[in-house]
Amino acid sequence: MHPEYITPYSPEQNGVIERFMRTLKEECIWLNLFSSFAEAKAIIEAWIHEYNTERPHQELGYVSPGEYRYELAA
């Protein structure tokens, strides 16, 4: 499998990641004043963990990915 190159700054070609990056900036990066790279890394990693496990997602019917997985398994 080879990487697929897209036109820079073209959200219509890569909408999912563009939306994720916008959410990351709005809900995490712009709300924090980081004093070091290590602090930024820890806060962003914690936010990504929350995003992937606890935060409700519109595409999943406003349930968290964890809840969605549980519902699929039932």
Summary of the structure (lengths in Angstrom):
residues: 74
radius of gyration: 15.3
end to end distance: 34.4
largest distance: 44.4
contacts: 137
relative contact order: 0.08
helix: 61%
strand: 3%
